[in-house]
Amino acid sequence: MGHLDVIAGSYERESLFRPAATAMCTAVTADTGVELWKVQTKDVVHASPAVFNNTVYIGSWDSYLYALNGETGEEKWTFKAGEDNTIHNQVGFQSSPAVVDGVVYVDAATATSMRSTP
């Protein structure tokens, strides 16, 4: 039997950006899988990132939405959502951000929808 690797992630400019349950987002080259950069968060990165104009948007269970430079992984800005610490899976960002016409849309686990213009 063959082996199939399935990677959830987002693609832009020959790079793949993928989340990891180990609280990080990694950028790799799409053709060879060579790691370009890795960014550590303070909790799980559960959903695939969104990429728009060389900015990678990732949400983490640490309650932060991160905007990262797609080439370097350098942090451009962060946004902290509310928290409900009663139940661990009710904190932070568990869904993927979406970018439409340059506006970032994302839902936080605290049932808060947000809109941000980069």
VOTORBA-476325 format. One record per atom (N, C-alpha, C, O): residue in one letter; x, y, z; residue number from 1; chain; atom name. Coordinates in steps of 0.1 Angstrom, whole numbers, plus 5000, padded with zeros to 4 digits. Example, Ala and Ser with C-alpha at 12.3 -4.5 7.8 and 13.67 -1.06 7.14 Angstrom:
SEPA  vexlo     u     v     w  lumvo  marke  guba
SEPA      a  5132  4943  5078      1      A     N
SEPA      a  5123  4955  5078      1      A    CA
SEPA      a  5132  4967  5078      1      A     C
SEPA      a  5142  4967  5085      1      A     O
SEPA      s  5128  4978  5071      2      A     N
SEPA      s  5137  4989  5071      2      A    CA
SEPA      s  5129  5000  5079      2      A     C
SEPA      s  5134  5011  5080      2      A     O
This chain:
SEPA  vexlo     u     v     w  lumvo  marke  guba
SEPA      m  5008  4988  5000      1      A     N
SEPA      m  5000  5000  5000      1      A    CA
SEPA      m  5009  5012  5000      1      A     C
SEPA      m  5020  5012  5006      1      A     O
SEPA      g  5004  5023  4994      2      A     N
SEPA      g  5011  5035  4993      2      A    CA
SEPA      g  5009  5044  5006      2      A     C
SEPA      g  5002  5040  5015      2      A     O
SEPA      h  5016  5055  5006      3      A     N
SEPA      h  5016  5064  5017      3      A    CA
SEPA      h  5011  5077  5012      3      A     C
SEPA      h  5016  5083  5002      3      A     O
SEPA      l  5001  5083  5019      4      A     N
SEPA      l  4995  5096  5015      4      A    CA
SEPA      l  4997  5106  5027      4      A     C
SEPA      l  4992  5103  5038      4      A     O
SEPA      d  5003  5117  5024      5      A     N
SEPA      d  5004  5128  5034      5      A    CA
SEPA      d  4994  5138  5031      5      A     C
SEPA      d  4993  5143  5020      5      A     O
SEPA      v  4985  5141  5041      6      A     N
SEPA      v  4975  5152  5039      6      A    CA
SEPA      v  4979  5163  5048      6      A     C
SEPA      v  4980  5161  5060      6      A     O
SEPA      i  4981  5175  5042      7      A     N
SEPA      i  4985  5187  5050      7      A    CA
SEPA      i  4974  5197  5048      7      A     C
SEPA      i  4971  5202  5037      7      A     O
SEPA      a  4969  5201  5060      8      A     N
SEPA      a  4959  5213  5059      8      A    CA
SEPA      a  4968  5225  5059      8      A     C
SEPA      a  4977  5226  5067      8      A     O
SEPA      g  4964  5235  5051      9      A     N
SEPA      g  4972  5247  5051      9      A    CA
SEPA      g  4967  5256  5040      9      A     C
SEPA      g  4956  5254  5034      9      A     O
SEPA      s  4975  5267  5038     10      A     N
SEPA      s  4972  5277  5028     10      A    CA
SEPA      s  4984  5279  5019     10      A     C
SEPA      s  4995  5277  5024     10      A     O
SEPA      y  4981  5282  5007     11      A     N
SEPA      y  4992  5283  4997     11      A    CA
SEPA      y  4992  5297  4991     11      A     C
SEPA      y  4982  5303  4987     11      A     O
SEPA      e  5004  5303  4990     12      A     N
SEPA      e  5006  5316  4982     12      A    CA
SEPA      e  5021  5317  4978     12      A     C
SEPA      e  5030  5314  4986     12      A     O
SEPA      r  5023  5321  4966     13      A     N
SEPA      r  5037  5324  4961     13      A    CA
SEPA      r  5046  5312  4963     13      A     C
SEPA      r  5058  5314  4968     13      A     O
SEPA      e  5042  5300  4960     14      A     N
SEPA      e  5051  5288  4961     14      A    CA
SEPA      e  5054  5284  4975     14      A     C
SEPA      e  5064  5277  4977     14      A     O
SEPA      s  5047  5289  4985     15      A     N
SEPA      s  5049  5285  4999     15      A    CA
SEPA      s  5036  5280  5005     15      A     C
SEPA      s  5025  5284  5001     15      A     O
SEPA      l  5037  5270  5014     16      A     N
SEPA      l  5026  5264  5021     16      A    CA
SEPA      l  5027  5268  5035     16      A     C
SEPA      l  5038  5266  5041     16      A     O
SEPA      f  5016  5273  5041     17      A     N
SEPA      f  5016  5277  5055     17      A    CA
SEPA      f  5007  5267  5062     17      A     C
SEPA      f  4995  5266  5058     17      A     O
SEPA      r  5012  5260  5072     18      A     N
SEPA      r  5004  5250  5078     18      A    CA
SEPA      r  5003  5252  5094     18      A     C
SEPA      r  5013  5255  5100     18      A     O
SEPA      p  4992  5249  5099     19      A     N
SEPA      p  4990  5249  5114     19      A    CA
SEPA      p  4995  5237  5120     19      A     C
SEPA      p  4997  5227  5113     19      A     O
SEPA      a  4997  5237  5133     20      A     N
SEPA      a  5001  5225  5141     20      A    CA
SEPA      a  4995  5225  5155     20      A     C
SEPA      a  4995  5235  5161     20      A     O
SEPA      a  4991  5213  5159     21      A     N
SEPA      a  4985  5212  5172     21      A    CA
SEPA      a  4996  5215  5183     21      A     C
SEPA      a  4993  5215  5195     21      A     O
SEPA      t  5008  5216  5179     22      A     N
SEPA      t  5019  5219  5188     22      A    CA
SEPA      t  5021  5234  5191     22      A     C
SEPA      t  5032  5239  5195     22      A     O
SEPA      a  5011  5242  5188     23      A     N
SEPA      a  5011  5257  5190     23      A    CA
SEPA      a  5021  5264  5181     23      A     C
SEPA      a  5028  5273  5186     23      A     O
SEPA      m  5020  5261  5168     24      A     N
SEPA      m  5029  5268  5159     24      A    CA
SEPA      m  5023  5268  5145     24      A     C
SEPA      m  5014  5260  5142     24      A     O
SEPA      c  5028  5277  5137     25      A     N
SEPA      c  5025  5278  5123     25      A    CA
SEPA      c  5038  5277  5116     25      A     C
SEPA      c  5048  5283  5119     25      A     O
SEPA      t  5039  5268  5105     26      A     N
SEPA      t  5051  5266  5098     26      A    CA
SEPA      t  5049  5269  5083     26      A     C
SEPA      t  5039  5266  5078     26      A     O
SEPA      a  5059  5276  5077     27      A     N
SEPA      a  5059  5279  5063     27      A    CA
SEPA      a  5070  5270  5057     27      A     C
SEPA      a  5081  5269  5061     27      A     O
SEPA      v  5066  5263  5046     28      A     N
SEPA      v  5075  5254  5039     28      A    CA
SEPA      v  5073  5257  5024     28      A     C
SEPA      v  5063  5262  5019     28      A     O
SEPA      t  5084  5254  5016     29      A     N
SEPA      t  5083  5255  5002     29      A    CA
SEPA      t  5073  5244  4997     29      A     C
SEPA      t  5073  5233  5001     29      A     O
SEPA      a  5064  5248  4987     30      A     N
SEPA      a  5054  5239  4983     30      A    CA
SEPA      a  5060  5227  4975     30      A     C
SEPA      a  5055  5216  4975     30      A     O
SEPA      d  5071  5230  4968     31      A     N
SEPA      d  5077  5219  4959     31      A    CA
SEPA      d  5086  5209  4966     31      A     C
SEPA      d  5085  5197  4963     31      A     O
SEPA      t  5093  5213  4976     32      A     N
SEPA      t  5102  5204  4983     32      A    CA
SEPA      t  5099  5202  4998     32      A     C
SEPA      t  5104  5192  5004     32      A     O
SEPA      g  5091  5211  5004     33      A     N
SEPA      g  5088  5209  5018     33      A    CA
SEPA      g  5098  5214  5027     33      A     C
SEPA      g  5098  5212  5039     33      A     O
SEPA      v  5108  5222  5022     34      A     N
SEPA      v  5119  5227  5030     34      A    CA
SEPA      v  5113  5238  5039     34      A     C
SEPA      v  5106  5247  5034     34      A     O
SEPA      e  5116  5238  5052     35      A     N
SEPA      e  5110  5248  5061     35      A    CA
SEPA      e  5117  5262  5059     35      A     C
SEPA      e  5129  5263  5058     35      A     O
SEPA      l  5108  5272  5058     36      A     N
SEPA      l  5112  5285  5056     36      A    CA
SEPA      l  5112  5293  5069     36      A     C
SEPA      l  5122  5300  5072     36      A     O
SEPA      w  5102  5291  5077     37      A     N
SEPA      w  5102  5297  5091     37      A    CA
SEPA      w  5091  5290  5099     37      A     C
SEPA      w  5083  5282  5094     37      A     O
SEPA      k  5092  5292  5112     38      A     N
SEPA      k  5082  5286  5121     38      A    CA
SEPA      k  5079  5296  5132     38      A     C
SEPA      k  5089  5303  5137     38      A     O
SEPA      v  5067  5298  5136     39      A     N
SEPA      v  5063  5308  5146     39      A    CA
SEPA      v  5055  5300  5157     39      A     C
SEPA      v  5046  5293  5155     39      A     O
SEPA      q  5060  5302  5169     40      A     N
SEPA      q  5054  5296  5181     40      A    CA
SEPA      q  5044  5305  5187     40      A     C
SEPA      q  5046  5317  5189     40      A     O
SEPA      t  5032  5299  5191     41      A     N
SEPA      t  5022  5306  5198     41      A    CA
SEPA      t  5021  5300  5212     41      A     C
SEPA      t  5029  5291  5216     41      A     O
SEPA      k  5012  5305  5221     42      A     N
SEPA      k  5012  5300  5235     42      A    CA
SEPA      k  5002  5289  5236     42      A     C
SEPA      k  5000  5284  5248     42      A     O
SEPA      d  4995  5285  5225     43      A     N
SEPA      d  4985  5274  5226     43      A    CA
SEPA      d  4983  5268  5212     43      A     C
SEPA      d  4989  5273  5203     43      A     O
SEPA      v  4974  5259  5211     44      A     N
SEPA      v  4972  5252  5199     44      A    CA
SEPA      v  4968  5261  5187     44      A     C
SEPA      v  4960  5270  5189     44      A     O
SEPA      v  4973  5258  5176     45      A     N
SEPA      v  4969  5264  5163     45      A    CA
SEPA      v  4961  5254  5156     45      A     C
SEPA      v  4967  5244  5150     45      A     O
SEPA      h  4948  5255  5156     46      A     N
SEPA      h  4939  5244  5152     46      A    CA
SEPA      h  4935  5245  5138     46      A     C
SEPA      h  4933  5234  5131     46      A     O
SEPA      a  4932  5257  5133     47      A     N
SEPA      a  4927  5258  5119     47      A    CA
SEPA      a  4937  5263  5109     47      A     C
SEPA      a  4947  5269  5113     47      A     O
SEPA      s  4934  5261  5097     48      A     N
SEPA      s  4943  5266  5086     48      A    CA
SEPA      s  4944  5281  5086     48      A     C
SEPA      s  4934  5288  5088     48      A     O
SEPA      p  4955  5286  5082     49      A     N
SEPA      p  4957  5301  5082     49      A    CA
SEPA      p  4950  5306  5069     49      A     C
SEPA      p  4948  5298  5059     49      A     O
SEPA      a  4948  5319  5068     50      A     N
SEPA      a  4945  5326  5056     50      A    CA
SEPA      a  4957  5334  5052     50      A     C
SEPA      a  4964  5339  5060     50      A     O
SEPA      v  4958  5336  5038     51      A     N
SEPA      v  4970  5343  5033     51      A    CA
SEPA      v  4964  5353  5023     51      A     C
SEPA      v  4956  5350  5014     51      A     O
SEPA      f  4968  5366  5025     52      A     N
SEPA      f  4964  5377  5016     52      A    CA
SEPA      f  4976  5387  5015     52      A     C
SEPA      f  4980  5391  5025     52      A     O
SEPA      n  4980  5390  5003     53      A     N
SEPA      n  4990  5400  5001     53      A    CA
SEPA      n  5003  5398  5010     53      A     C
SEPA      n  5008  5407  5016     53      A     O
SEPA      n  5007  5386  5010     54      A     N
SEPA      n  5019  5382  5017     54      A    CA
SEPA      n  5018  5383  5032     54      A     C
SEPA      n  5028  5384  5039     54      A     O
SEPA      t  5006  5383  5037     55      A     N
SEPA      t  5004  5383  5052     55      A    CA
SEPA      t  4996  5370  5055     55      A     C
SEPA      t  4986  5367  5049     55      A     O
SEPA      v  5001  5363  5065     56      A     N
SEPA      v  4995  5351  5070     56      A    CA
SEPA      v  4987  5354  5082     56      A     C
SEPA      v  4993  5359  5092     56      A     O
SEPA      y  4975  5350  5083     57      A     N
SEPA      y  4966  5352  5094     57      A    CA
SEPA      y  4963  5339  5101     57      A     C
SEPA      y  4957  5330  5095     57      A     O
SEPA      i  4967  5338  5114     58      A     N
SEPA      i  4964  5325  5121     58      A    CA
SEPA      i  4958  5329  5134     58      A     C
SEPA      i  4961  5339  5141     58      A     O
SEPA      g  4949  5320  5138     59      A     N
SEPA      g  4942  5322  5151     59      A    CA
SEPA      g  4947  5310  5160     59      A     C
SEPA      g  4950  5299  5155     59      A     O
SEPA      s  4949  5313  5173     60      A     N
SEPA      s  4954  5303  5182     60      A    CA
SEPA      s  4945  5302  5194     60      A     C
SEPA      s  4937  5312  5197     60      A     O
SEPA      w  4945  5291  5201     61      A     N
SEPA      w  4938  5289  5213     61      A    CA
SEPA      w  4943  5298  5224     61      A     C
SEPA      w  4937  5299  5235     61      A     O
SEPA      d  4954  5305  5222     62      A     N
SEPA      d  4959  5315  5232     62      A    CA
SEPA      d  4951  5328  5232     62      A     C
SEPA      d  4954  5338  5239     62      A     O
SEPA      s  4940  5328  5224     63      A     N
SEPA      s  4931  5340  5222     63      A    CA
SEPA      s  4936  5351  5214     63      A     C
SEPA      s  4931  5362  5213     63      A     O
SEPA      y  4947  5348  5206     64      A     N
SEPA      y  4953  5359  5197     64      A    CA
SEPA      y  4951  5355  5183     64      A     C
SEPA      y  4952  5343  5179     64      A     O
SEPA      l  4948  5365  5175     65      A     N
SEPA      l  4948  5364  5160     65      A    CA
SEPA      l  4962  5370  5156     65      A     C
SEPA      l  4964  5382  5160     65      A     O
SEPA      y  4970  5363  5149     66      A     N
SEPA      y  4983  5368  5145     66      A    CA
SEPA      y  4983  5372  5130     66      A     C
SEPA      y  4977  5365  5122     66      A     O
SEPA      a  4989  5383  5127     67      A     N
SEPA      a  4992  5386  5113     67      A    CA
SEPA      a  5007  5386  5111     67      A     C
SEPA      a  5015  5393  5118     67      A     O
SEPA      l  5012  5377  5102     68      A     N
SEPA      l  5026  5374  5101     68      A    CA
SEPA      l  5031  5377  5087     68      A     C
SEPA      l  5023  5376  5077     68      A     O
SEPA      n  5043  5382  5085     69      A     N
SEPA      n  5049  5384  5072     69      A    CA
SEPA      n  5051  5370  5066     69      A     C
SEPA      n  5057  5362  5072     69      A     O
SEPA      g  5045  5369  5054     70      A     N
SEPA      g  5046  5356  5047     70      A    CA
SEPA      g  5060  5351  5043     70      A     C
SEPA      g  5062  5339  5042     70      A     O
SEPA      e  5069  5360  5041     71      A     N
SEPA      e  5082  5356  5037     71      A    CA
SEPA      e  5091  5353  5049     71      A     C
SEPA      e  5100  5345  5048     71      A     O
SEPA      t  5089  5360  5060     72      A     N
SEPA      t  5099  5359  5072     72      A    CA
SEPA      t  5092  5353  5084     72      A     C
SEPA      t  5099  5348  5093     72      A     O
SEPA      g  5079  5353  5085     73      A     N
SEPA      g  5072  5349  5097     73      A    CA
SEPA      g  5072  5360  5108     73      A     C
SEPA      g  5066  5358  5119     73      A     O
SEPA      e  5078  5371  5105     74      A     N
SEPA      e  5078  5382  5115     74      A    CA
SEPA      e  5064  5387  5118     74      A     C
SEPA      e  5056  5388  5109     74      A     O
SEPA      e  5061  5389  5131     75      A     N
SEPA      e  5048  5394  5135     75      A    CA
SEPA      e  5046  5408  5131     75      A     C
SEPA      e  5054  5417  5133     75      A     O
SEPA      k  5034  5410  5124     76      A     N
SEPA      k  5030  5424  5120     76      A    CA
SEPA      k  5021  5430  5130     76      A     C
SEPA      k  5023  5442  5134     76      A     O
SEPA      w  5012  5422  5135     77      A     N
SEPA      w  5003  5427  5146     77      A    CA
SEPA      w  4996  5415  5152     77      A     C
SEPA      w  4996  5404  5146     77      A     O
SEPA      t  4990  5417  5164     78      A     N
SEPA      t  4982  5407  5170     78      A    CA
SEPA      t  4969  5413  5175     78      A     C
SEPA      t  4968  5425  5177     78      A     O
SEPA      f  4959  5405  5177     79      A     N
SEPA      f  4946  5410  5183     79      A    CA
SEPA      f  4942  5399  5193     79      A     C
SEPA      f  4941  5388  5190     79      A     O
SEPA      k  4939  5404  5205     80      A     N
SEPA      k  4934  5395  5216     80      A    CA
SEPA      k  4919  5395  5217     80      A     C
SEPA      k  4913  5405  5219     80      A     O
SEPA      a  4913  5383  5216     81      A     N
SEPA      a  4899  5381  5217     81      A    CA
SEPA      a  4896  5379  5232     81      A     C
SEPA      a  4904  5378  5241     81      A     O
SEPA      g  4883  5379  5235     82      A     N
SEPA      g  4878  5376  5249     82      A    CA
SEPA      g  4881  5361  5252     82      A     C
SEPA      g  4884  5353  5243     82      A     O
SEPA      e  4879  5358  5265     83      A     N
SEPA      e  4882  5344  5269     83      A    CA
SEPA      e  4870  5339  5278     83      A     C
SEPA      e  4864  5347  5286     83      A     O
SEPA      d  4868  5326  5277     84      A     N
SEPA      d  4859  5319  5287     84      A    CA
SEPA      d  4867  5308  5292     84      A     C
SEPA      d  4867  5297  5286     84      A     O
SEPA      n  4874  5309  5303     85      A     N
SEPA      n  4883  5299  5308     85      A    CA
SEPA      n  4877  5288  5315     85      A     C
SEPA      n  4884  5279  5320     85      A     O
SEPA      t  4863  5287  5316     86      A     N
SEPA      t  4857  5276  5322     86      A    CA
SEPA      t  4859  5263  5315     86      A     C
SEPA      t  4861  5253  5321     86      A     O
SEPA      i  4858  5264  5302     87      A     N
SEPA      i  4860  5252  5293     87      A    CA
SEPA      i  4872  5256  5283     87      A     C
SEPA      i  4871  5265  5276     87      A     O
SEPA      h  4882  5247  5283     88      A     N
SEPA      h  4894  5251  5275     88      A    CA
SEPA      h  4891  5253  5261     88      A     C
SEPA      h  4896  5262  5255     88      A     O
SEPA      n  4882  5245  5255     89      A     N
SEPA      n  4880  5246  5241     89      A    CA
SEPA      n  4870  5258  5238     89      A     C
SEPA      n  4866  5259  5226     89      A     O
SEPA      q  4868  5267  5248     90      A     N
SEPA      q  4860  5279  5245     90      A    CA
SEPA      q  4868  5291  5246     90      A     C
SEPA      q  4863  5302  5247     90      A     O
SEPA      v  4881  5290  5244     91      A     N
SEPA      v  4890  5301  5243     91      A    CA
SEPA      v  4896  5302  5229     91      A     C
SEPA      v  4897  5292  5222     91      A     O
SEPA      g  4899  5314  5226     92      A     N
SEPA      g  4907  5316  5214     92      A    CA
SEPA      g  4900  5314  5201     92      A     C
SEPA      g  4888  5315  5200     92      A     O
SEPA      f  4908  5311  5191     93      A     N
SEPA      f  4903  5310  5177     93      A    CA
SEPA      f  4904  5295  5173     93      A     C
SEPA      f  4915  5289  5173     93      A     O
SEPA      q  4893  5290  5169     94      A     N
SEPA      q  4893  5276  5164     94      A    CA
SEPA      q  4889  5275  5149     94      A     C
SEPA      q  4891  5264  5144     94      A     O
SEPA      s  4885  5285  5144     95      A     N
SEPA      s  4881  5285  5129     95      A    CA
SEPA      s  4891  5293  5121     95      A     C
SEPA      s  4899  5301  5127     95      A     O
SEPA      s  4892  5290  5108     96      A     N
SEPA      s  4901  5297  5100     96      A    CA
SEPA      s  4896  5311  5097     96      A     C
SEPA      s  4884  5314  5095     96      A     O
SEPA      p  4906  5321  5096     97      A     N
SEPA      p  4902  5334  5092     97      A    CA
SEPA      p  4899  5334  5077     97      A     C
SEPA      p  4903  5325  5070     97      A     O
SEPA      a  4892  5344  5073     98      A     N
SEPA      a  4889  5346  5058     98      A    CA
SEPA      a  4892  5361  5055     98      A     C
SEPA      a  4890  5370  5063     98      A     O
SEPA      v  4897  5363  5043     99      A     N
SEPA      v  4900  5377  5039     99      A    CA
SEPA      v  4892  5379  5026     99      A     C
SEPA      v  4894  5372  5016     99      A     O
SEPA      v  4884  5390  5027    100      A     N
SEPA      v  4876  5393  5015    100      A    CA
SEPA      v  4878  5408  5013    100      A     C
SEPA      v  4876  5417  5021    100      A     O
SEPA      d  4882  5412  5001    101      A     N
SEPA      d  4885  5426  4997    101      A    CA
SEPA      d  4894  5433  5007    101      A     C
SEPA      d  4892  5444  5010    101      A     O
SEPA      g  4904  5426  5012    102      A     N
SEPA      g  4914  5431  5021    102      A    CA
SEPA      g  4909  5432  5036    102      A     C
SEPA      g  4916  5438  5044    102      A     O
SEPA      v  4897  5427  5039    103      A     N
SEPA      v  4892  5427  5053    103      A    CA
SEPA      v  4893  5413  5058    103      A     C
SEPA      v  4889  5403  5052    103      A     O
SEPA      v  4898  5412  5071    104      A     N
SEPA      v  4899  5399  5078    104      A    CA
SEPA      v  4887  5396  5086    104      A     C
SEPA      v  4883  5405  5094    104      A     O
SEPA      y  4881  5385  5084    105      A     N
SEPA      y  4869  5381  5092    105      A    CA
SEPA      y  4873  5368  5099    105      A     C
SEPA      y  4879  5359  5093    105      A     O
SEPA      v  4869  5367  5112    106      A     N
SEPA      v  4872  5355  5120    106      A    CA
SEPA      v  4862  5354  5131    106      A     C
SEPA      v  4858  5364  5137    106      A     O
SEPA      d  4859  5342  5135    107      A     N
SEPA      d  4851  5339  5147    107      A    CA
SEPA      d  4860  5334  5158    107      A     C
SEPA      d  4869  5326  5156    107      A     O
SEPA      a  4857  5339  5170    108      A     N
SEPA      a  4864  5335  5182    108      A    CA
SEPA      a  4855  5325  5189    108      A     C
SEPA      a  4843  5325  5188    108      A     O
SEPA      a  4861  5316  5197    109      A     N
SEPA      a  4853  5306  5205    109      A    CA
SEPA      a  4843  5312  5215    109      A     C
SEPA      a  4834  5305  5220    109      A     O
SEPA      t  4845  5325  5218    110      A     N
SEPA      t  4836  5331  5227    110      A    CA
SEPA      t  4824  5337  5220    110      A     C
SEPA      t  4817  5345  5226    110      A     O
SEPA      a  4821  5332  5208    111      A     N
SEPA      a  4810  5336  5200    111      A    CA
SEPA      a  4810  5350  5196    111      A     C
SEPA      a  4800  5357  5195    111      A     O
SEPA      t  4822  5355  5194    112      A     N
SEPA      t  4824  5369  5189    112      A    CA
SEPA      t  4829  5369  5175    112      A     C
SEPA      t  4839  5362  5172    112      A     O
SEPA      s  4823  5376  5166    113      A     N
SEPA      s  4827  5377  5153    113      A    CA
SEPA      s  4835  5390  5152    113      A     C
SEPA      s  4831  5400  5157    113      A     O
SEPA      m  4846  5390  5144    114      A     N
SEPA      m  4854  5402  5143    114      A    CA
SEPA      m  4857  5405  5129    114      A     C
SEPA      m  4857  5396  5120    114      A     O
SEPA      r  4859  5418  5126    115      A     N
SEPA      r  4863  5423  5113    115      A    CA
SEPA      r  4875  5432  5115    115      A     C
SEPA      r  4874  5441  5124    115      A     O
SEPA      s  4885  5430  5107    116      A     N
SEPA      s  4897  5439  5108    116      A    CA
SEPA      s  4902  5442  5094    116      A     C
SEPA      s  4903  5434  5086    116      A     O
SEPA      t  4906  5454  5093    117      A     N
SEPA      t  4912  5458  5080    117      A    CA
SEPA      t  4927  5459  5082    117      A     C
SEPA      t  4932  5467  5091    117      A     O
SEPA      p  4935  5451  5075    118      A     N
SEPA      p  4949  5450  5077    118      A    CA
SEPA      p  4956  5464  5074    118      A     C
SEPA      p  4968  5465  5076    118      A     O
